Amino acid sequence: LFGITLLLAACEGKDKFVLRTSIGKINKVMVVAKASDWAGDIGKEIKNSFSEIMVGLPQSEPIFTVSQVAPNGFGNMMKVGRNILIIGVGDEEKFFIKNNVYAQPQTIIYVYAKDDQGVVKMFKKHEKEIIQTFIQSDINMTQNLFAKNKLDDSQFKTLQNLGISLTIHNSFNTVDDTGDFLWLRQHLTSGIAKTGSNNILVYSLPLGDENKVSDSIVAVRNRIGKKYIPGSDPETMYMITEEAYTPFTFDATIDGKKAYETRGKWEVQNDFMAGPFLNYTIVDKKNNRLIVFEGFTYAPSVNKRAFLFELEAIAKSMKIK
């Protein structure tokens, strides 16, 4: 009876087994490769790619944290990893992606070629797709996690007036909600970051010359910072874009609409507070406006990659009416 109970608990339907829950932190990838490959050109190429420094952070942090396990060590315990890259020499060149193979949610990317040089070439050919696939995997996981403890965003006048919704974790609290401008703050509670915070800003602007949108992002955020984000002395202290660091702007898409993603550093004028920010300026042609979502982190003395990534996942959950 005990055996039958275990079998029934492990199955759904006739032949479908319930997958285990995957494990793994965001921005982390496990690479399954032979030790000799990992120590050679294949490993070098992967490390160089995944260790690229993330733009806009005060400390140097890579896009991914990478670990390696040999194929003969890729047993049941390792197979519950959430993001896995399986790479090596095989009978033919192959590149493919599978989801939820051994656990759920799970993304496994397979890269094979006939020799080491072929593997390196195949990896480089699909490098951008590999990175974006793992990033999207982490975004999906974070959004699903937040959806289980979602803040009721219908309570915010600004979001209602703008006609947008966001999947925000309910640990965020309201700082300001004027109907035109929303500021939410999440107090960080882990380790030495417990004096810090994650912050969300949402507002809109009239859509002028679309060709000048990206060039005006810094000026707009400086104007908003002076008006809404004061320091200890509101007359002389307020948030600005750090003048010593030039932000980077990339093309993006939010809810199917053209957007600009800007990463950089913020600081408080005449004060010593600073940190990274992530700004999405979305072109909403239907309503002749720009919608701005900005996330910024204040967490002195700790790495901030994970905090900013959570803000990115929230931004990319946006739905616009």
Backbone torsions as a table, in degrees:
resi	resn	phi	psi	omega
1	LEU	NA	-41.0	179.6
2	PHE	-62.1	-42.1	178.9
3	GLY	-64.3	-40.6	179.2
4	ILE	-65.4	-40.2	178.9
5	THR	-60.9	-43.9	178.5
6	LEU	-62.9	-40.8	-179.4
7	LEU	-64.7	-43.8	179.2
8	LEU	-65.4	-37.4	-179.9
9	ALA	-67.8	-26.2	-176.8
10	ALA	-90.7	-3.4	-174.9
11	CYS	-122.2	150.9	170.2
12	GLU	-128.7	114.5	-175.4
13	GLY	78.6	-158.6	-172.5
14	LYS	-79.6	-45.0	-172.4
15	ASP	-126.4	3.3	-173.8
16	LYS	-97.0	118.9	-179.9
17	PHE	-92.8	145.7	176.9
18	VAL	-76.0	125.1	-179.4
19	LEU	-77.6	149.1	175.3
20	ARG	-70.2	159.7	175.9
21	THR	-77.5	129.2	-178.7
22	SER	-72.4	161.1	176.9
23	ILE	-130.7	155.6	178.8
24	GLY	143.1	135.9	179.2
25	LYS	-74.2	159.3	175.7
26	ILE	-66.0	151.9	179.6
27	ASN	63.6	30.1	177.9
28	LYS	-128.2	134.7	-179.6
29	VAL	-128.2	134.1	173.9
30	MET	-100.1	127.4	-179.1
31	VAL	-104.4	125.3	175.6
32	VAL	-97.8	109.7	-177.1
33	ALA	-157.3	151.6	176.6
34	LYS	-62.6	149.3	-179.1
35	ALA	-58.7	-38.1	-179.7
36	SER	-67.0	-37.8	177.0
37	ASP	-67.6	-40.6	-178.5
38	TRP	-65.5	-33.8	-179.8
39	ALA	-82.3	-12.4	-176.6
40	GLY	-102.1	-151.5	-175.1
41	ASP	-64.2	-34.7	-179.2
42	ILE	-63.6	-50.0	179.5
43	GLY	-63.2	-38.9	179.8
44	LYS	-61.2	-43.2	-179.3
45	GLU	-64.4	-42.9	179.7
46	ILE	-65.3	-45.3	-179.0
47	LYS	-62.4	-43.1	179.6
48	ASN	-62.6	-39.0	-178.5
49	SER	-71.5	-52.1	-175.8
50	PHE	-74.4	-18.7	-179.0
51	SER	-93.1	7.2	176.5
52	GLU	-56.9	135.3	-174.3
53	ILE	-71.8	132.0	178.1
54	MET	-70.2	133.9	-176.4
55	VAL	-71.1	139.7	168.2
56	GLY	90.8	3.9	-180.0
57	LEU	-97.2	143.4	-179.8
58	PRO	-63.0	-42.2	175.1
59	GLN	-96.6	153.3	178.4
60	SER	-75.2	115.4	178.5
61	GLU	-132.2	137.4	-177.8
62	PRO	-76.4	163.4	175.6
63	ILE	-61.1	-44.9	179.5
64	PHE	-130.3	148.2	164.9
65	THR	-92.3	129.1	-171.6
66	VAL	-117.1	137.5	171.0
67	SER	-125.9	158.5	-177.1
68	GLN	-128.0	142.2	174.6
69	VAL	-137.3	141.2	178.4
70	ALA	-73.1	152.8	179.7
71	PRO	-53.3	-38.1	-179.1
72	ASN	-75.5	-9.0	176.0
73	GLY	-101.9	1.6	-178.0
74	PHE	-86.1	71.1	-177.4
75	GLY	-96.1	-164.5	-174.2
76	ASN	-58.4	-39.1	-178.7
77	MET	-66.9	-37.4	-179.0
78	MET	-77.0	-26.5	-175.0
79	LYS	-72.4	-5.6	176.6
80	VAL	-91.2	5.6	175.9
81	GLY	-61.0	147.6	-173.7
82	ARG	-84.7	-42.8	178.2
83	ASN	-117.2	115.8	-174.8
84	ILE	-131.0	134.4	172.6
85	LEU	-114.7	118.0	177.3
86	ILE	-105.8	120.6	-170.1
87	ILE	-142.1	143.9	178.2
88	GLY	165.9	-173.1	-178.3
89	VAL	-87.2	133.3	179.3
90	GLY	-140.5	-170.1	-177.6
91	ASP	-75.7	-22.3	-178.2
92	GLU	-151.9	165.7	177.8
93	GLU	-77.6	128.0	-179.2
94	LYS	-146.4	139.0	171.4
95	PHE	-140.5	121.5	177.3
96	PHE	-156.8	162.7	-176.5
97	ILE	-123.8	135.2	175.1
98	LYS	-128.7	147.2	178.7
99	ASN	-115.4	143.5	172.5
100	ASN	54.9	52.3	-179.9
101	VAL	-80.9	-53.0	-178.0
102	TYR	-112.1	-18.0	-177.3
103	ALA	-153.8	176.7	-176.9
104	GLN	-146.0	132.9	-6.7
105	PRO	-76.2	147.7	-176.5
106	GLN	-153.5	140.2	175.0
107	THR	-125.8	122.5	177.2
108	ILE	-121.3	127.5	176.8
109	ILE	-111.7	131.0	-177.5
110	TYR	-111.6	130.2	177.6
111	VAL	-132.4	116.9	179.8
112	TYR	-132.6	150.3	172.0
113	ALA	-153.2	175.3	-172.0
114	LYS	-79.9	-19.4	177.1
115	ASP	-151.7	175.6	-175.2
116	ASP	-59.8	-44.2	-179.8
117	GLN	-62.6	-37.6	177.8
118	GLY	-66.2	-37.0	178.3
119	VAL	-64.8	-45.5	178.6
120	VAL	-60.1	-44.8	179.9
121	LYS	-62.2	-43.0	-179.7
122	MET	-65.4	-41.0	178.5
123	PHE	-63.4	-45.1	-179.2
124	LYS	-64.6	-34.9	179.8
125	LYS	-62.1	-37.9	-175.6
126	HIS	-108.2	15.6	-173.2
127	GLU	-55.2	-50.3	-177.1
128	LYS	-63.6	-41.0	179.1
129	GLU	-64.5	-39.1	179.1
130	ILE	-62.8	-47.9	-178.8
131	ILE	-63.4	-46.7	-178.9
132	GLN	-65.0	-34.4	178.9
133	THR	-64.4	-44.8	179.6
134	PHE	-69.6	-37.2	176.8
135	ILE	-62.8	-45.1	179.7
136	GLN	-64.8	-35.5	176.1
137	SER	-59.3	-43.5	179.4
138	ASP	-68.7	-37.6	178.6
139	ILE	-64.2	-46.3	179.2
140	ASN	-59.7	-44.4	-179.6
141	MET	-62.8	-43.7	-179.2
142	THR	-65.7	-42.9	178.4
143	GLN	-63.0	-41.9	178.3
144	ASN	-64.6	-36.8	178.1
145	LEU	-66.3	-44.2	179.8
146	PHE	-67.5	-32.7	-178.9
147	ALA	-62.9	-25.9	179.3
148	LYS	-73.1	-23.7	178.4
149	ASN	-130.2	52.3	-170.8
150	LYS	-78.1	136.1	172.5
151	LEU	-71.7	136.3	177.6
152	ASP	-73.8	97.8	-174.4
153	ASP	-78.2	-3.3	176.6
154	SER	-71.1	-12.3	-179.9
155	GLN	-78.6	-11.8	-174.3
156	PHE	-96.7	121.6	-178.6
157	LYS	-58.7	-40.8	-176.3
158	THR	-63.7	-45.7	-179.9
159	LEU	-65.2	-38.1	178.5
160	GLN	-65.8	-43.4	-179.7
161	ASN	-66.0	-35.6	-179.7
162	LEU	-82.0	-15.7	-179.9
163	GLY	71.2	40.6	179.4
164	ILE	-128.7	158.7	174.9
165	SER	-132.6	153.5	-178.7
166	LEU	-141.8	147.6	174.2
167	THR	-92.7	97.6	-175.1
168	ILE	-115.3	134.1	178.1
169	HIS	-64.8	143.8	-174.3
170	ASN	-75.0	7.1	174.7
171	SER	-83.1	-4.6	176.9
172	PHE	-83.8	141.3	178.9
173	ASN	-119.8	156.6	-177.4
174	THR	-80.3	129.3	170.7
175	VAL	-100.2	-43.8	-178.6
176	ASP	-154.4	137.9	178.0
177	ASP	-148.8	90.1	-172.8
178	THR	-88.0	-13.1	-170.1
179	GLY	103.0	-24.7	176.0
180	ASP	-115.5	-18.4	-174.6
181	PHE	-144.0	129.3	179.6
182	LEU	-119.9	134.2	175.5
183	TRP	-131.3	117.3	176.7
184	LEU	-115.4	147.7	-178.4
185	ARG	-135.5	136.8	174.9
186	GLN	-115.3	118.6	177.7
187	HIS	-77.5	126.8	179.7
188	LEU	-77.2	138.6	-172.0
189	THR	-121.2	-0.6	-174.3
190	SER	-100.1	135.1	172.3
191	GLY	54.1	-143.7	-177.8
192	ILE	-79.5	0.8	176.8
193	ALA	-87.2	3.5	-171.7
194	LYS	-67.9	-11.2	175.3
195	THR	-90.3	-2.0	-175.0
196	GLY	-99.0	-173.3	-178.4
197	SER	-156.6	154.3	166.7
198	ASN	-104.4	139.6	-174.2
199	ASN	-131.9	145.9	177.0
200	ILE	-124.7	132.3	173.6
201	LEU	-121.0	138.4	176.6
202	VAL	-137.8	131.2	176.9
203	TYR	-161.9	175.4	179.9
204	SER	-132.1	161.7	179.4
205	LEU	-139.0	154.0	173.6
206	PRO	-64.8	144.9	177.6
207	LEU	-86.3	113.1	176.7
208	GLY	-97.2	-126.5	177.8
209	ASP	-74.0	113.4	-175.8
210	GLU	-62.7	-27.0	-179.6
211	ASN	-72.2	-13.3	-177.3
212	LYS	-106.9	3.8	-175.4
213	VAL	-60.5	-50.9	-175.5
214	SER	-64.5	-31.9	-178.8
215	ASP	-74.6	-16.9	-175.2
216	SER	-101.4	-0.8	-173.3
217	ILE	-61.0	-45.5	-178.7
218	VAL	-65.1	-44.1	179.6
219	ALA	-62.0	-40.0	179.2
220	VAL	-64.4	-48.3	-177.6
221	ARG	-66.3	-30.8	175.7
222	ASN	-67.4	-39.1	179.0
223	ARG	-67.2	-41.9	178.3
224	ILE	-66.7	-40.0	179.3
225	GLY	-61.6	-41.8	179.8
226	LYS	-66.2	-34.5	-176.2
227	LYS	-81.3	-38.3	-168.8
228	TYR	-118.3	-19.7	-172.3
229	ILE	-116.1	81.1	-176.4
230	PRO	-81.8	159.1	169.7
231	GLY	-93.9	-160.8	-178.3
232	SER	-65.2	-27.5	173.3
233	ASP	-119.2	99.4	-173.9
234	PRO	-59.1	-23.4	-177.9
235	GLU	-72.8	-35.6	-174.7
236	THR	-119.6	-9.8	-175.8
237	MET	-124.0	123.6	178.9
238	TYR	-163.7	162.5	-176.0
239	MET	-71.3	135.9	173.5
240	ILE	-137.3	168.7	172.0
241	THR	-77.9	131.2	-178.0
242	GLU	-57.5	123.9	-173.5
243	GLU	-73.5	-24.0	-176.7
244	ALA	-84.5	-4.5	-177.2
245	TYR	-130.7	119.5	179.9
246	THR	-80.8	121.2	179.5
247	PRO	-64.7	157.1	176.9
248	PHE	-109.6	133.8	179.5
249	THR	-118.8	134.1	-178.1
250	PHE	-127.8	156.3	171.5
251	ASP	-71.4	144.5	-179.1
252	ALA	-149.0	174.1	175.6
253	THR	-135.9	128.4	176.0
254	ILE	-126.0	122.9	-179.0
255	ASP	51.1	40.5	177.6
256	GLY	76.9	5.1	-177.4
257	LYS	-110.0	149.0	177.4
258	LYS	-61.1	137.8	-179.6
259	ALA	-148.0	166.2	175.5
260	TYR	-121.9	128.1	177.8
261	GLU	-102.4	121.8	-179.5
262	THR	-120.5	127.9	178.0
263	ARG	-119.4	134.9	179.7
264	GLY	-169.5	-160.1	-178.4
265	LYS	-123.1	139.8	176.1
266	TRP	-107.0	159.4	172.7
267	GLU	-149.3	164.3	175.9
268	VAL	-100.0	122.5	179.8
269	GLN	-53.7	129.2	177.6
270	ASN	64.3	25.4	177.5
271	ASP	-142.9	-177.7	-175.1
272	PHE	-113.1	12.4	177.3
273	MET	-84.1	140.1	-179.3
274	ALA	-162.6	168.9	178.2
275	GLY	171.4	-174.2	-179.5
276	PRO	-91.6	154.6	173.6
277	PHE	-134.0	158.8	177.7
278	LEU	-134.6	119.2	-174.1
279	ASN	-120.0	128.9	172.1
280	TYR	-116.0	118.5	175.7
281	THR	-109.0	112.9	-171.3
282	ILE	-103.8	131.5	178.9
283	VAL	-87.2	107.5	179.8
284	ASP	-104.9	82.4	-175.7
285	LYS	-62.9	-36.4	-178.0
286	LYS	-55.1	-39.6	-178.1
287	ASN	-106.8	11.5	175.3
288	ASN	52.8	51.2	-176.8
289	ARG	-153.1	169.3	169.0
290	LEU	-111.5	134.3	172.5
291	ILE	-106.9	130.9	-177.9
292	VAL	-115.3	125.7	169.9
293	PHE	-115.1	125.1	175.5
294	GLU	-129.2	135.2	172.5
295	GLY	-118.0	136.2	175.5
296	PHE	-140.1	149.9	-173.6
297	THR	-120.1	137.7	170.4
298	TYR	-123.0	106.6	-177.6
299	ALA	-150.3	79.2	-175.5
300	PRO	-58.5	139.9	169.4
301	SER	73.0	8.4	177.7
302	VAL	-129.8	160.7	175.3
303	ASN	-67.5	148.5	-170.7
304	LYS	-123.7	4.2	-177.4
305	ARG	-56.3	-48.7	-176.5
306	ALA	-65.8	-38.9	179.9
307	PHE	-62.7	-45.5	-178.5
308	LEU	-69.0	-32.8	179.3
309	PHE	-65.2	-37.8	177.3
310	GLU	-62.2	-38.9	177.2
311	LEU	-66.2	-37.0	176.4
312	GLU	-62.7	-42.6	179.9
313	ALA	-63.0	-37.9	178.4
314	ILE	-66.1	-46.0	-180.0
315	ALA	-57.8	-42.1	-175.7
316	LYS	-79.7	-0.4	173.0
317	SER	-89.3	-2.0	-174.1
318	MET	-61.7	134.7	172.5
319	LYS	-121.2	131.2	-176.1
320	ILE	-115.4	129.3	179.1
321	LYS	-74.3	NA	NA
